[in-house]
Structures are given as structure tokens and as C-alpha cells.
Amino acid sequence: MKVKYFSTVAFLAAFFILQISSLAQKAPLPDEKFEKINTQNIQIVRDQWGVPHIYGKTDAEVAYGLAWANAEDDFSTMQELLLAGIGRAGKYMGKEGAVRDFLSNALGSKELAISKYETDLSPQFKKYLNGYVQGINAYAATHPKEVKVKGTFPITSFDMIKSYVFALSVVSGVAGSVSSIVDGKFDKLDVPMGSNSFAFNSNKTTDGSQILVINPHQPVEGPFSWYEAHLCSEEGLNILGAMFPGGTTIFLGANENLGWAHTYNRMDLVDVFKLEMHPDKKLTYKFDGEWHELKKKKARLKVKIKKWLPAITVKKDIYESKYGTTLESKNGNFYSVRFWANTDIRGVEQMYWMNKASNFEEFQKAIHMHATPRYNIMYADKDDNIFYLNYAKVPKRDTTERYNWKKVVPGNTSKTLWTEYHPLDFMPQNLNPECGYLFNCNNSPFNSSCPSDNKLDPNDYPYYMGFEPGENNRSERFMEMIPHYHKVSYEDVKDIKFDKHYPQTSTFIESVNKYTYGKVSENPDIIESVKMMREWDREADIESEGAAVYLLTFQYVFDKMGFSDRMFMSGVKIEEPLYVEAVKYAQEHIKKYFNKDKVKLGDVQRHVRGNVEYPIGGFPDMLAANYNKPYKDGKFQPYVGDSYVEIVQYKDGKLERLETLHPFGASARPNSPHYTDQMKLYAEQETKVMTLDKEEIFKNAERIYHPE
């Protein structure tokens, strides 16, 4: 079913740029002190799936190789993301890109990078970052016809940091607040994102092993999709996982000692303040009884209107108050936006140290940099530790006045001007529960294990935190399945991950049953189709005819009503005539395109790329998720789903097994043999076996070469 999964695509360059670098115009050059990378020290080893295993003596050499390999596979998407980072997207994307550029200007990304680049980043990480910069610059220089916007290369490490500041600001949720101000709408936008993560230790596994499931639910193609790579250096890197195109480090994955996953959380990280303006003095606002003048600057945006015309310059005013970035709404009011992400440039370095961590203590040290704004963390290691953390950088807000921090708060008093954030140790977390398992499916952080090991009380936290209020179909289904296993095997864990059922407690199904069991179900025009839905076993299997009717019926309802995927958690409420209309549409659709009265789900739902397609199962908000969009000939194709799967097993103090799965393949280039070679595996929910063992990787390599 196609739903409004991402409410502001223009700004959700958010999550992706968390792992990217950036392009820039003229800027200070912090890279001149670094030696030129010797590419003869770098080996890119492509395995049978085309996945790059990148080897170098130093971390910086590996970073160079990563940039080169990623560009070989998807330089086009890398550039789309890169251009969004520091205000040049308008030259490439036109008006939509200019919106991103305006946000970057408003957030002060450039100013922060200038003030903190030299002082806040470690020398070791700067060297790593410079290696990546050299790699992508070298690729651009040797493939000039692939460069989308002339004059944007070479880039610098300084440019990349500006891009990360912008990215992490958007991850915080600031894009919704800024667009609400500009549009004159002040409710914070709901931007749902989904993922699954599970961790098991020896208390719950049949063989005493530790198992981690990494399973983000993101778009399967484009800037929010995943790129898989293995990074290995003589300085301690040896990690396989995934990042978004243009990522400088692994965002989620595993090394020989530990692994981690991320899931999205909905913590309230951004606040909007309405300023009290002077009735006569322009750009003057009141704060604690005194009047202050707003600082003003101009954002100069380059916007491409037509391909054959040069970009035009558009100027936009941006202001600054005691609260931070300030904007004027179209109705003439002034609002400030405040959040922590545009005060710290170390987010990308935190990910680097997470990659290099070799034990729980080192991993804890890395995440306690507290330099990124959000994302739940699920962790497991070879030492039998499993750990869940509701990671976020939440401001310490005033509670004496009971301000509604989810809305607009007064911008005229120091009571609302917060200056601290809650430390990471304060956030909900669960370490080594006795029952031996942890899970998160974007559900409440207070439900992360078995009932006896959920010991935290939400009432012990401030009312403004923004925790997920409860459960969803995925978490309910996990809780429904796990009691059936006294202990789980590796194959049991895979069965749970790839499950395609809605739970018996599904709020969505219960809301639909109002119609399938009600008077409307007796309508002779739809009675047979309703009967199929009523008898459906809640499994979205490719052979299911009931699932096909469900898909078409509620595809119609969601499109017509503009529903978001939150409805799969809260249930749908529609008028009976619309339900009848939707079922009739499903029947007519099947007849028109398939010339039958019944079809299987796999006939309607297809996994597609290029001229390759396979039947595929799964539904929205299932453990094996699929969110559809129209394809052709009455068929639908997933555009969001199991965008990457990695299952890791440690046993007897070492890495025992590592399996992964990508929706399509290692390359986004249609002429590559790895453009579609994982599609059949994906459709059949079969993983591919991977390894960190160098001897085995070289022995079975498809190709070994230097980046040059």
C-alpha cells in the first residue's frame, strides 16, 4: 500500500546526509597539511556480489577507497546528496533544491564549521576525513563527464563538516519547524520512519551464542537507500555494514567484536518560540522585560530555472535572537528555532569511533560523545553483552509553567531559554536483561524486553520528552511470537525477522473488521471479496488471494484519504460508503488488469528494477515490511521496505556467522551485473553469506584492483 511515508521529501535529506560529505564553493582549505594518499596501498576487492571489501594500511587509505568504490557504483546519487549539504542544491534541483539551501543558510552550518573545525575534531579523524575527500575528488577528476554541476569539485574536509551540521540539524526535526514557520503553520510535522532491531544473548539462544538483527525500513532506491561495504585497515578498522550513498563511515553494521543497529525514535528535540515584537521599532523583540534588536543576514540562493538558462540569485532574510535562528512568517510574526544539533560538529566523528570500537567499553565511550541528535541503538557483542538505548539529545526544559513544548512557546522569557540537555545516562536503556533478549520496532522504549525485565517507569521522566506512546504491529507481532521459543536458534531468529503476519492484536485489522464483519459485508456487490478478507489469515504471502484484495482495497482508501503509515498503528476510521467503494475498486481492478475474479498477492505486488521483476510478499508495518507505489499494468512495487538486512552471530568469543541482504545489488548502474543480482534472494527472503576473513575474501574475489 502506498502511504505518506515521508511527509517532507525535500527535507528528509536528513537521515541520508547523516552519512555524507558535501560540495562547496570557495572555502578555507584545512586539507593542505595532509599527505597525498598512495593508491597503491589500497586494494578494492569485489566479491561475487560486487560488494567492495576495502583494504589499506591506514584508516585514511580505506576512506579513500570507500569514496572511490561508492562512486564507481553510484556517483550520481552521491552527488545529489552532496549538493544538498551546503547550499548548492538549487543550482542542480531548481526550486526544490533552493528550499534545502535556504534551510542550510538559516541553520548557520557554515558559521559553526568555521568556528569549531580546528578545535573540536581529533587529528586522527581529520586525517580519515581527508582520505575520503581525496578519494571522491580523484574520482571526479578522472570522470569529469559524470559530474553534475561544474565547478563543485574539488571539495574539502571543511565542506564535509558543514554538510554534516546541516544533516544532523534536519535529523533533529528542524525542517518541519522551519517549513511550518514559513508557511504560517506551527504544529510540528509528523515524519514517521521505521526499522526493526533485535538482540539475543546466551540466556536466550540454543547454542549460547549472541545474535543481532539489523533491519532498517527505508526506501529501497535513491538517496535514502543503503550502500554495503567492508572497511579494513591495519589501524583497527574491520567492519561490514551499510551507509547511505556518500557515507564516510558505516552507519550500522558489525565488526569482529560487536555490532549495532539503529531505529528511529520520535523524541522532541526542537522548539519554536514566538517573539514579542516592539509595536513601533522594527526588528526589536522583548526578552525578560528588555528590548533587543534582531541580528540580520542575507541568504543568497542560486536557483536553476531552466536547463538552458544560468542560475539566478534569490535573496532571503534570516535573523538571530537569543534563542537562535529566527524567521519571519508570511503573516509578519517572528519565530525562533532552537535545538542542539547545530551546536556540535562531531557527529560524523562519533560514527567513526563506533566503527572502531572493539568492546562494550569503547562503544560506550564513542556514543557518550553525544554528538548526534537521535536514533535508538541496539547492540550485541562477542562478550555476551546486549544493550538497548533510547538515544537522543533532549533539551532540559522548564516544567514549572507546564508549557506545551510540542507547540509554540513564548519567546520573551529566560524560563523558556534552555541551555542544557539531558545526559545520555538519563535516557531509557536496558543492559543484559535476564530473559536474554531485547527488541525495538519504533515502539515505546519502556517495552524493550520481557515484562519482568522492563523495569523503567515513564512517569520518572519529564512530560515533554516525546517518547513513542505505545506499540505497533511489528512490536506486537514480535511479542506474540517470542513466548513460543524457550530459546531461539539462528534460524528461529531469521524466521522472526522475515515474518509476514499482522498480530492478532493488530489495531489496524480490528478497525477493518468493523466493516468485514458488519452490515456492509452483506452487500451483494462485494460479498465474495469481503469474505476473502474476513477469512484471510493475516499473512502477506505471495500465494494469498485475501491479501491481494486487502492490498487493493486499502491502497485505494489510503490514497483517497491521504492517510500516513501511522494509521497502521492507530487503525482506520472511514465511512461505510467509502469502504464499499474501495472493495468495488479492488474487484474492478482485478478484472480489468488480470481478467480474473481472484488473484494472488504475488501477481499484484512485484519487486522491480529495470526489466527484472519477481513476486514479493509483505505489507506495511509487518516485520517483513513493504510499502507500495503503482508500477504498471495494474501492479504495484515496494518503494520502502527491508532496505537492508544484516544478521550477525558471535559464539565462543568470535564472529561465527554474518549474513546480509540488499533489495537489488551492490551497484546502481544499470549496465552492472550487480544491478539486480540480489533481487531473487530478496523476493524469496534468502540472505547471502558474508565474511570478514581476508584470506577467504581474496580467494573468492571477483576482482582485485587499486583505485586509479
SVG drawing of the C-alpha trace seen along z (x, -y; Angstrom):
<svg xmlns="http://www.w3.org/2000/svg" viewBox="-27 -53 79 78">
<polyline fill="none" stroke="black" stroke-width="0.4" points="0.0,0.0 1.3,-3.4 1.2,-5.7 2.6,-9.1 5.7,-7.5 7.9,-10.6 6.0,-13.8 8.7,-16.2 10.9,-14.6 12.7,-17.9 14.0,-18.0 14.4,-14.4 17.8,-14.7 18.0,-14.5 18.7,-10.9 20.8,-10.4 23.2,-13.3 24.0,-11.9 26.5,-9.8 27.6,-12.1 30.1,-14.7 29.5,-17.9 30.3,-20.1 31.2,-23.7 32.2,-26.9 35.5,-28.6 36.2,-27.8 39.2,-27.7 41.3,-24.7 42.1,-22.6 43.5,-19.7 46.8,-21.1 48.8,-19.7 47.8,-16.1 50.0,-13.9 48.6,-12.7 47.2,-9.2 49.2,-6.5 46.6,-4.5 49.0,-1.5 48.4,-0.9 44.7,-0.5 43.0,2.7 39.4,2.8 38.3,6.5 34.9,7.1 33.2,10.3 30.8,12.4 28.0,10.0 30.1,6.9 30.3,5.8 33.5,3.8 35.9,5.0 38.4,2.2 41.8,2.7 44.5,0.2 47.4,-0.2 45.7,-3.3 42.2,-4.3 42.6,-7.3 43.6,-5.0 40.5,-2.9 38.4,-6.0 39.8,-7.0 39.0,-3.5 35.4,-3.7 34.8,-7.0 36.2,-5.6 34.2,-2.3 31.0,-4.1 31.4,-6.5 32.0,-3.6 28.7,-2.1 26.6,-5.2 28.3,-8.5 25.1,-10.1 23.2,-9.6 26.2,-10.6 26.3,-13.9 22.6,-14.5 23.1,-14.1 26.4,-16.0 24.9,-19.1 22.2,-19.3 24.7,-19.7 25.9,-23.3 23.6,-25.3 24.2,-24.4 21.2,-22.1 19.3,-25.0 21.8,-25.1 21.0,-21.4 17.5,-20.8 15.9,-24.2 13.2,-25.4 13.1,-22.2 16.9,-22.4 16.7,-26.1 14.4,-25.1 17.2,-22.9 19.8,-25.7 17.7,-28.1 17.5,-25.7 21.2,-25.2 21.8,-29.0 19.2,-29.5 20.8,-26.9 24.2,-28.5 26.1,-25.4 28.9,-27.4 29.5,-29.6 29.6,-26.7 32.0,-24.7 34.3,-27.7 34.4,-28.2 34.9,-24.6 36.6,-22.7 40.2,-23.1 39.4,-22.8 36.7,-20.1 37.8,-17.3 40.6,-14.9 43.7,-14.8 43.1,-11.1 39.6,-11.7 40.6,-14.8 43.2,-12.5 40.5,-9.9 38.1,-12.5 40.8,-13.9 41.4,-10.5 37.7,-10.3 37.9,-13.8 40.9,-12.8 39.1,-9.7 36.0,-11.4 38.0,-14.3 40.1,-11.8 37.1,-10.0 35.5,-13.3 38.7,-14.4 39.1,-11.2 35.4,-11.0 34.5,-14.6 31.5,-13.7 29.8,-12.2 30.0,-15.5 26.5,-17.0 27.4,-20.6 30.6,-22.1 32.9,-23.8 31.9,-21.9 35.0,-19.7 37.4,-19.5 35.8,-19.6 37.4,-19.9 37.0,-18.3 35.8,-21.6 33.0,-21.4 32.0,-18.0 31.6,-19.2 29.3,-21.9 27.2,-19.3 27.1,-17.1 25.9,-20.1 23.1,-20.6 22.2,-16.9 22.1,-16.4 20.0,-19.5 17.4,-18.1 17.6,-14.7 16.6,-16.6 13.3,-17.5 14.1,-21.2 13.0,-21.1 9.3,-20.6 9.5,-23.5 11.1,-25.8 8.6,-25.0 5.8,-25.5 7.1,-29.0 7.5,-29.9 4.0,-28.6 2.4,-30.1 1.6,-26.6 3.1,-25.9 2.3,-22.3 5.4,-20.2 5.3,-17.9 4.9,-14.1 7.8,-12.4 7.5,-8.7 10.3,-6.3 10.6,-2.7 13.0,0.1 13.5,3.3 16.3,4.4 16.7,7.5 19.5,8.7 19.8,12.1 22.5,13.4 23.3,16.8 20.4,16.7 18.0,17.0 19.9,18.8 20.0,22.6 23.8,22.7 24.9,20.0 25.7,17.5 24.9,13.9 22.7,12.8 22.0,9.3 19.4,8.4 19.9,5.1 16.9,4.2 16.2,0.6 13.0,-0.1 13.9,-2.8 13.4,-3.5 14.8,-0.7 16.3,-3.0 17.6,-6.6 19.3,-8.9 17.7,-7.2 18.7,-3.6 21.7,-1.7 25.2,-1.0 27.0,2.0 30.8,2.1 33.5,3.7 36.3,1.5 39.5,3.0 42.8,1.3 45.9,2.1 44.9,-0.6 42.0,1.4 39.1,1.0 37.4,4.2 33.7,3.7 31.0,4.6 27.7,2.8 25.8,0.1 25.6,-3.6 23.7,-5.9 25.4,-6.8 28.2,-9.2 28.7,-7.9 32.1,-8.3 31.7,-5.6 29.5,-2.5 26.2,-3.8 25.0,-0.3 26.9,2.9 29.3,5.3 33.0,5.9 34.7,9.0 33.8,8.0 30.5,6.2 27.6,4.9 24.8,2.3 21.6,1.3 19.6,-1.9 15.9,-2.5 14.2,-5.9 12.8,-7.5 10.3,-10.4 12.0,-12.4 11.0,-16.1 14.4,-17.8 13.3,-21.1 11.4,-24.0 9.8,-27.0 9.5,-30.4 7.2,-33.2 8.9,-36.5 7.1,-39.5 7.9,-42.3 8.0,-46.0 4.9,-47.8 6.9,-50.6 10.6,-49.6 11.3,-47.3 13.2,-44.0 13.1,-44.7 11.9,-42.0 11.3,-41.8 13.1,-39.4 12.8,-39.5 11.3,-43.0 14.1,-44.5 14.1,-45.2 16.7,-43.7 17.4,-44.0 17.5,-41.0 20.7,-40.3 20.1,-40.1 21.8,-38.4 21.0,-37.6 20.8,-34.1 21.8,-34.2 20.3,-31.2 21.3,-30.1 18.3,-28.6 18.2,-26.8 15.0,-27.7 15.7,-26.2 18.4,-23.9 19.5,-26.3 19.5,-29.4 22.1,-30.3 21.1,-30.0 19.5,-33.1 20.3,-34.6 17.4,-34.9 17.9,-36.8 16.2,-35.8 16.4,-37.5 17.4,-35.4 17.6,-36.7 19.1,-35.7 17.7,-36.2 18.9,-35.0 17.1,-31.7 19.0,-31.2 17.8,-31.1 14.8,-33.4 12.5,-33.6 9.6,-35.8 6.4,-34.0 4.2,-35.1 1.8,-36.7 4.5,-39.0 5.3,-37.3 8.8,-36.3 9.7,-32.8 13.0,-31.4 14.0,-27.8 16.3,-26.2 17.9,-22.7 21.2,-21.1 22.3,-19.7 23.6,-23.0 26.0,-23.4 28.2,-20.4 30.3,-19.3 31.4,-15.9 28.5,-13.7 30.5,-12.2 33.5,-11.6 31.2,-9.7 30.3,-7.3 33.9,-6.7 34.7,-5.7 31.7,-3.5 33.1,-1.7 36.5,-1.2 35.2,-0.1 36.4,3.4 34.4,3.9 31.4,2.5 33.5,0.0 34.9,-1.5 31.5,-1.6 30.1,-3.3 32.9,-5.9 32.0,-6.6 28.3,-7.1 28.9,-9.2 30.3,-11.8 26.6,-12.5 27.2,-14.4 24.3,-13.1 20.7,-14.0 18.8,-10.8 18.3,-7.1 17.7,-4.2 20.7,-1.9 20.6,1.9 23.9,3.6 25.4,7.1 29.0,8.3 31.1,11.4 31.3,11.0 27.6,11.8 26.5,8.2 23.3,6.9 22.2,3.4 19.3,1.1 19.4,-2.7 16.8,-5.3 19.5,-7.7 18.6,-11.3 19.8,-14.8 16.8,-16.3 16.9,-19.8 16.3,-20.3 13.1,-22.4 11.2,-24.4 8.4,-22.3 7.1,-24.9 4.8,-26.7 3.6,-23.5 4.5,-25.0 3.2,-22.9 6.6,-22.2 5.1,-20.4 3.6,-23.7 4.9,-27.2 6.1,-28.6 6.7,-32.2 9.9,-33.7 10.1,-36.6 11.4,-35.0 14.5,-33.2 12.2,-30.5 11.9,-29.1 15.5,-29.7 17.0,-26.3 20.8,-25.9 21.4,-22.3 20.4,-18.8 19.7,-15.5 22.8,-13.3 22.9,-10.0 22.8,-8.0 19.5,-9.6 17.8,-8.2 15.8,-4.9 18.1,-1.9 18.4,1.8 21.6,3.8 21.7,7.6 18.2,8.4 17.9,11.8 15.5,13.2 18.2,12.7 16.6,10.6 16.0,7.0 13.9,5.6 12.8,2.3 10.4,1.7 10.0,-2.0 7.8,-1.2 7.9,-2.5 11.4,-2.5 9.8,-1.3 9.0,2.0 12.3,3.4 12.4,6.9 10.2,9.4 7.8,7.9 9.9,8.9 12.9,7.0 11.1,3.8 11.8,2.0 11.7,-1.6 8.7,-3.9 7.8,-6.6 6.5,-8.7 10.1,-9.2 10.8,-11.3 9.7,-14.8 6.4,-15.1 8.0,-16.8 10.4,-14.1 8.4,-12.8 8.6,-9.1 6.7,-6.8 3.3,-6.3 3.0,-2.6 3.2,0.3 2.7,1.0 2.0,4.1 5.7,5.1 6.4,4.9 3.1,6.6 3.9,9.4 7.4,9.8 5.8,10.1 3.3,12.5 6.0,14.8 8.8,14.7 7.0,16.6 6.7,19.6 10.5,20.1 12.0,21.2 15.3,20.5 16.0,19.4 18.3,20.8 19.9,18.7 17.2,20.0 14.4,19.1 15.7,15.5 15.6,15.4 12.0,16.7 11.1,13.9 12.8,11.3 11.1,12.4 7.7,12.9 4.8,11.6 1.9,11.7 -0.1,9.0 -0.5,9.8 -3.8,11.0 -3.9,7.7 -3.5,5.5 -5.4,2.3 -5.4,1.9 -7.0,5.2 -9.5,4.7 -10.5,1.4 -11.1,3.0 -13.1,5.9 -15.8,3.3 -16.6,3.4 -15.7,7.0 -18.0,8.3 -20.6,5.5 -23.7,5.0 -21.8,3.6 -20.2,7.1 -23.7,8.4 -23.7,6.1 -24.2,8.5 -21.9,6.5 -18.9,7.1 -19.8,10.1 -17.3,12.6 -14.4,10.2 -15.3,9.3 -15.5,13.0 -11.9,13.5 -10.7,10.6 -12.6,12.0 -11.0,15.4 -7.6,14.0 -5.0,15.5 -3.2,12.1 -0.2,13.4 1.0,11.3 2.3,14.3 2.6,14.2 0.1,17.0 -2.6,15.3 -5.8,14.1 -7.2,12.4 -4.0,10.4 -4.4,9.2 -7.9,7.9 -6.7,6.2 -3.8,4.5 -6.0,3.1 -8.9,2.1 -6.7,0.2 -4.4,-1.2 -7.5,-2.9 -8.6,-4.1 -5.1,-5.4 -4.7,-7.3 -8.1,-8.9 -7.9,-9.9 -4.3,-10.9 -3.5,-8.6 0.0,-8.2 1.5,-5.0 0.6,-5.9 -2.9,-4.6 -1.5,-1.0 -0.9,-1.7 -4.0,-3.7 -6.4,-2.0 -8.6,-3.5 -11.9,-5.3 -13.8,-5.8 -17.5,-5.9 -19.1,-2.7 -19.8,-4.0 -16.1,-4.6 -15.3,-1.0 -17.8,0.3 -16.4,-1.9 -12.9,-0.7 -13.8,3.0 -15.6,2.4 -12.5,0.7 -10.4,3.8 -12.8,6.1 -12.8,3.9 -9.0,3.6 -8.5,7.3 -11.0,7.8 -9.5,5.0 -5.9,5.9 -5.9,9.7 -9.2,10.8 -10.0,12.8 -12.2,12.7 -9.3,13.6 -5.6,13.0 -2.6,13.9 -0.7,11.2 2.4,12.0 0.6,11.3 -0.2,7.7 2.8,6.9 6.1,7.1 9.7,6.4 11.0,4.5 14.2,3.0 14.9,2.4 13.4,5.4 13.6,7.8 10.7,8.5 9.7,11.1 6.5,11.7 7.0,10.4 5.1,10.6 5.0,8.4 2.7,5.4 3.2,2.1 4.2,2.3 4.9,6.0 8.2,7.4 8.9,8.0 7.7,4.6 6.6,3.4 5.1,0.0 3.8,-0.1 3.5,-2.6 1.9,-2.0 4.1,-0.2 2.3,0.7 -0.4,2.9 -2.3,2.7 0.7,3.9 2.4,2.3 6.0,2.2 7.5,1.6 9.3,-1.7 10.0,-1.3 10.7,2.0 13.5,4.2 16.0,1.8 19.0,3.7 19.2,6.8 22.3,7.9 22.2,10.8 25.3,11.3 26.2,14.2 29.0,14.4 29.9,17.6 32.7,18.7 34.2,15.2 34.4,14.8 32.4,13.9 30.5,17.1 28.3,16.0 27.5,12.9 24.6,12.7 23.2,9.8 20.6,8.9 20.2,5.9 17.0,5.3 18.8,5.1 22.5,5.3 25.8,3.5 25.6,1.2 23.1,-1.4 24.4,-1.4 22.0,0.4 25.0,1.9 26.4,3.6 25.9,7.3 25.3,6.4 22.4,4.1 19.8,6.8 21.7,9.9 20.2,9.9 16.6,9.4 15.7,13.1 17.2,13.6 15.3,10.6 12.0,11.7 12.5,15.2 13.8,13.8 17.1,15.6 20.3,14.0 23.8,14.1 26.7,15.3 29.4,12.7 32.7,12.7 35.4,10.5 38.1,13.1 40.7,11.6 42.1,14.9 38.6,16.1 37.7,12.8 40.8,12.7 40.5,16.3 36.9,15.9 37.3,12.4 35.6,11.4 38.1,8.6 41.0,7.0 42.4,3.6 43.7,0.2 41.5,-2.9 43.1,-4.8"/>
</svg>
